[in-house]
């Protein structure tokens, strides 16, 4: 007994007893395929696959924390990212916790749903469980400029919702039918992941596309409480818990020039469009 007690007090024993580690995955930005330069890279599975895998391979891992700050975006990429995280969490039997920063809305909330528990600041914006499509119509401008639109296609539905042609009611109905289906998938995922934690509210209220503060989201059962990542993890795993921040890897030239995987020419062209789309997504929440 004396020898065992002595060993436990030695520096070697203290060194062998590893501190718990929490892998932190930052999910900040608009969810979309491809790259993006305004407010960081776009979130998509291709960019995050290695980061997610590395997180669950972290030595001494006790939990994975998702730091979410996203106004949403692609429902496909939202689902792919959430599914990959959930698959690894189940395989490795590692708990996942999501923490909202400024915004966890639409696809951003979809990402949070893959966690076992969701937390936010009381002033965070949470929700927007809905589907939206936005575009422009240029027919009036073309008439003023005297420009004719010439479109040739094989297949009667190939040129649906062409922004340079008059809007057709049947095309709008087709788009709305797609939105309803995607919205149903979103609602089903919310119900599956939140289960009995959802308060007894009508679907019309929860799934209207509205947003709420973190405090209200707790009342609705959309999240589990008000907390921050560091404070929550220190309370759960002790003050000696370590945090391992996982970020995407880019080549030296990409880091130096601030480039994604696209060529210089395509980067210059697409960055303007990406910036407009991303800024519009954030501005919806006044951020």
Secondary structure by P-SEA (a helix, b strand, c coil): caaaaaaaacaaaaaacccbbbbbbbbcccccccccccccccccccccaaaaaaaaacccccbbbbbcccccccaaaaaaaaaaaaaaaaaacbbbbbbbccccccaaaaaaaaccbbbbcccbbbbccbbbbbbcccaaaaaaabbbbbbbbcccccccccccccccaaaaaaaaaaaaaaaaaaaaaaaaaacccccccccccccccccccaaaaaaaccccccccaaaaaaaaccccbbbbbbbbbbcaaaaaaccccccaaaaaaaaaaaaaaaaaaaaaacc
